């Protein structure tokens, strides 16, 4: 491999067997590109890999002809050190040894914005007989499971920004201004309201505002989802198809919370619930996924839910009588980076 400094190896230009390393990612039970799947086994399956407990490193680069390649290596420690160094602004020449290479896959599953100098623009390699289809990042022009998980990842990264938009829910350490968790109406995007006790025990959300969720959080774009959702689109997404009746956008949130409670009874596939240390005060951030939904939460605070059925929507769930115990249980069972 030509490492991370393409200019240092001019002879590799034009060589289809060379690889100019651009960036890398980890594929482990506790840390994997969520664009690939809801959990670690699913992420491995998306790349045709066995879900080994030790995990893999994913190296993204271009060959000497400019073609995109994803190289899978089993030297997880080397890739982890490289990523940590880059995150700290330090140079690191990532050049995995040939014997650590598990697979070479055409294309990139993630959007890589850099390119190797001196070679052709990034493109898919010419297919040969028996080659898999090139990996491609998810489209930014549509909404689906991959975009929903990417949106949740961005909410986790920008937690403070999103949390600040829910001003009517007390932050950790603040005194509540009202009976959080008491039975209050959960309002859809029309004029009808719901007083579902099952959800009210979790949260006080959107108290009779006429909005689908807390003001300033819905009808917008989850960061990194690649498209905007205006108020009219958000309201349209809350209509039952063909019925003209208002559908409560929190039906999907209830389903997600039910799935999460079942996770505590019957553990899901590894990696479906993950816990990472946050930058603020060491508080951990929970990331959980399931069929059609993603959750981002702080164990000492509230949660946000994204749904396949509501493109671009970020639905807040405030602390109620049941949410704290649920988040604590999930944090206890979550896999964590070593």
C-alpha positions in Angstrom: 0.0 0.0 0.0 1.1 3.5 -0.8 0.2 4.8 2.6 -1.4 8.2 3.3 1.2 10.3 1.4 0.6 9.5 -2.3 3.2 12.1 -3.4 5.9 10.1 -1.7 5.4 7.1 -4.1 5.2 8.5 -7.6 6.0 5.0 -9.0 2.6 3.8 -7.8 0.7 6.2 -10.1 -0.7 4.1 -12.9 -0.3 0.9 -10.9 -3.7 -0.9 -10.4 -2.2 -2.9 -7.5 -1.2 0.1 -5.5 -3.4 1.7 -2.9 -3.3 5.4 -1.9 -4.9 5.4 1.6 -7.3 8.3 2.1 -9.1 7.4 5.4 -10.3 4.5 7.5 -13.0 3.3 9.8 -13.4 0.6 12.4 -15.9 -2.3 12.0 -16.2 -3.8 15.5 -19.1 -4.8 17.7 -18.9 -1.4 19.5 -18.0 0.8 16.6 -19.0 0.4 13.0 -20.4 2.6 10.2 -24.1 2.5 11.0 -24.8 3.1 7.3 -24.1 -0.6 6.9 -26.8 -1.9 9.2 -28.6 -1.8 12.5 -26.1 -4.0 14.3 -22.6 -5.5 13.9 -23.6 -8.8 12.2 -25.7 -6.8 9.7 -22.9 -4.4 9.0 -20.5 -7.4 8.4 -23.1 -9.1 6.2 -23.3 -5.9 4.0 -19.7 -6.4 3.2 -19.8 -10.2 2.9 -17.7 -10.7 6.1 -18.1 -13.0 9.1 -19.0 -11.2 12.3 -15.8 -12.1 14.2 -15.7 -10.7 17.7 -12.3 -9.0 17.1 -13.7 -7.0 14.3 -11.9 -5.4 11.3 -10.4 -2.2 10.0 -11.8 -0.6 6.8 -9.2 1.2 4.7 -10.6 3.5 2.0 -8.3 4.5 -0.9 -7.7 4.7 -4.6 -5.4 2.6 -6.7 -2.9 4.0 -9.1 -5.5 4.4 -11.8 -7.8 6.3 -9.4 -10.3 3.5 -8.8 -12.1 3.4 -5.4 -11.4 0.4 -3.2 -12.3 -0.6 0.4 -9.7 -2.8 1.9 -10.7 -4.9 4.9 -7.9 -5.8 7.3 -7.7 -7.7 10.5 -5.2 -5.4 12.2 -7.8 -3.5 14.1 -5.3 -1.9 16.5 -3.3 -0.4 13.7 -6.4 1.2 12.1 -7.6 2.4 15.6 -4.2 4.1 16.2 -4.4 5.8 12.8 -7.9 7.1 13.4 -7.0 8.4 16.9 -3.9 10.2 15.5 -5.9 11.8 12.7 -8.6 12.9 15.1 -5.9 14.7 17.1 -4.6 16.4 14.0 -1.5 14.3 13.9 0.0 12.7 10.7 0.0 8.9 10.6 1.1 6.7 7.7 -1.5 3.9 7.6 0.1 1.1 5.6 -1.3 -2.3 6.7 0.8 -5.3 6.0 -0.3 -7.5 3.1 -0.8 -10.5 5.3 -3.5 -8.6 7.3 -5.7 -8.0 4.2 -8.9 -10.0 4.5 -10.7 -8.6 1.4 -10.5 -5.9 -1.3 -13.9 -4.6 -2.2 -14.6 -2.3 -5.2 -16.1 1.1 -4.3 -16.7 2.9 -1.0 -19.7 2.4 1.3 -19.2 5.8 2.7 -18.9 9.2 1.1 -15.1 10.0 1.1 -14.6 13.7 0.2 -10.8 13.5 -0.3 -8.9 12.2 -3.3 -5.4 11.1 -4.0 -3.4 13.7 -5.9 -1.7 12.8 -9.1 -4.2 10.0 -10.1 -7.5 10.0 -11.9 -10.7 11.2 -10.2 -12.3 8.6 -8.0 -14.3 6.1 -10.0 -15.4 2.5 -9.8 -12.9 0.0 -11.0 -13.6 -1.9 -14.2 -15.5 -5.0 -13.2 -14.1 -8.4 -13.8 -16.0 -11.7 -14.0 -17.2 -12.7 -10.5 -16.5 -9.3 -8.9 -19.2 -8.0 -6.5 -21.0 -4.9 -7.4 -19.1 -1.7 -6.3 -20.0 -0.4 -2.9 -21.8 3.0 -3.0 -22.7 5.5 -0.3 -26.4 6.1 0.4 -28.1 8.7 -1.7 -28.8 12.1 -0.1 -31.9 12.5 -2.3 -34.0 9.9 -0.5 -34.8 8.7 3.0 -34.5 5.1 4.2 -32.8 3.0 6.9 -29.3 4.1 6.0 -30.2 7.8 6.0 -32.1 7.5 9.2 -29.1 5.9 11.0 -26.8 8.5 9.6 -29.1 11.2 10.9 -29.1 9.6 14.3 -25.3 9.6 14.2 -25.3 13.3 13.5 -27.7 14.0 16.3 -25.4 12.1 18.7 -22.4 14.2 17.5 -24.3 17.4 17.8 -26.2 16.5 21.0 -25.9 19.9 22.6 -27.3 21.7 19.6 -30.3 19.5 19.4 -30.8 19.4 23.1 -30.9 23.2 23.3 -33.9 23.2 20.9 -36.1 21.4 23.5 -36.3 24.3 25.9 -39.4 23.1 27.7 -37.7 20.0 29.0 -35.4 20.6 32.0 -31.8 19.7 31.5 -30.0 17.4 34.0 -29.6 19.3 37.3 -32.3 21.8 36.5 -35.6 22.0 38.4 -38.6 21.1 36.3 -41.1 23.9 35.7 -44.0 21.5 35.4 -45.0 17.9 36.1 -42.8 16.2 33.6 -44.1 12.7 33.0 -47.6 13.7 34.0 -50.5 12.9 31.6 -50.5 15.7 29.1 -51.7 15.7 25.5 -49.4 14.5 22.7 -50.4 16.4 19.7 -50.3 15.3 16.1 -50.0 17.6 13.1 -53.8 18.2 12.8 -56.2 19.4 15.4 -56.9 16.1 17.2 -54.9 15.2 20.3 -54.0 12.1 22.1 -53.7 11.5 25.8 -52.2 8.0 25.5 -51.1 7.1 29.1 -48.5 4.6 27.7 -46.5 7.4 26.2 -47.2 10.0 28.9 -45.4 7.8 31.4 -42.3 8.2 29.3 -42.5 11.8 28.4 -44.1 15.2 28.2 -43.8 15.9 24.5 -45.4 18.5 22.3 -48.0 19.6 24.9 -51.0 20.9 22.8 -49.0 23.0 20.4 -50.4 21.8 17.2 -47.0 20.6 16.1 -45.9 17.1 15.5 -43.1 17.4 18.1 -41.6 20.0 20.3 -41.3 23.3 18.5 -38.0 23.8 16.7 -37.1 20.2 16.5 -39.5 18.6 13.9 -40.1 20.0 10.5 -36.4 20.4 9.8 -33.5 18.3 8.6 -31.7 15.8 10.7 -28.0 16.7 10.1 -26.3 14.8 7.4 -29.5 13.4 5.8 -29.0 15.4 2.6 -32.4 17.0 2.3 -34.7 19.4 3.9 -38.3 18.8 5.2 -40.5 21.9 5.3 -43.6 22.2 7.5 -46.0 21.1 4.8 -44.0 18.0 4.0 -43.8 17.1 7.7 -47.5 17.5 8.1 -48.2 15.4 5.0 -46.0 12.6 6.4 -48.4 12.4 9.3 -51.5 11.5 7.3 -52.7 8.0 7.0 -52.5 7.1 3.3 -55.8 7.4 1.6 -57.8 8.0 4.8 -57.5 11.7 5.3 -57.2 11.0 9.0 -54.4 12.4 11.1 -51.9 9.8 12.1 -50.0 10.4 15.4 -46.3 10.7 14.5 -45.5 9.3 18.0 -47.0 5.9 17.0 -43.5 5.0 15.7 -41.9 6.3 18.9 -44.1 4.0 21.0 -43.1 1.1 18.8 -39.4 1.9 19.3 -39.8 2.1 23.0 -41.6 -1.2 23.1 -38.8 -2.7 21.1 -36.2 -1.3 23.5 -38.0 -2.8 26.5 -37.9 -6.2 24.7 -34.1 -5.7 24.3 -33.8 -5.7 28.1 -35.6 -9.1 28.2 -34.1 -10.7 25.1 -30.8 -9.1 24.1 -30.7 -8.1 20.4 -27.8 -8.8 18.0 -24.5 -7.4 19.3 -24.0 -3.8 18.4 -27.6 -2.8 18.2 -27.3 -0.9 21.4 -24.0 1.0 21.8 -22.7 3.4 24.5 -19.9 5.9 23.8 -18.3 8.5 26.1 -19.5 12.0 25.4 -17.3 15.0 25.2 -19.3 16.9 27.9 -18.5 15.8 31.4 -17.9 12.2 30.5 -21.7 11.5 30.2 -22.2 8.6 27.9 -24.4 8.7 24.7 -26.6 5.8 23.8 -27.2 4.8 20.2 -29.8 2.1 19.5 -31.4 0.9 16.3 -34.3 -1.4 15.4 -36.7 -2.1 12.5 -37.6 1.3 11.2 -36.2 3.5 14.0 -33.1 4.9 15.6 -32.6 6.3 19.1 -30.1 8.8 20.5 -30.1 9.4 24.3 -28.2 10.4 27.4 -28.8 8.1 30.3 -29.2 11.1 32.6 -31.4 13.1 30.2 -33.9 12.7 27.4 -33.9 10.9 24.1 -34.5 11.6 20.4 -36.0 9.1 17.9 -35.8 9.1 14.1 -38.2 7.0 12.0 -38.2 5.6 8.5 -41.8 6.7 8.1 -41.0 10.4 8.9 -38.2 11.6 6.6 -35.9 14.1 8.3 -37.9 14.3 11.6 -36.2 14.3 14.9 -38.7 13.4 17.6 -37.9 14.3 21.3 -38.8 12.1 24.2 -38.5 13.8 27.5 -37.9 12.1 30.8 -41.0 10.6 32.4 -41.7 7.9 35.0 -40.4 5.1 32.8 -37.7 6.5 30.5 -34.9 6.8 33.1 -35.0 3.1 34.1 -35.2 2.1 30.4 -32.1 4.2 29.5 -30.2 2.9 32.5 -30.9 -0.6 31.6 -29.9 -0.1 28.0 -26.7 1.6 29.0 -25.9 -1.3 31.3 -26.3 -3.9 28.4 -24.7 -1.7 25.7 -21.4 -2.7 24.1 -18.7 -0.1 24.6 -15.4 0.6 22.8 -12.5 -1.0 24.6 
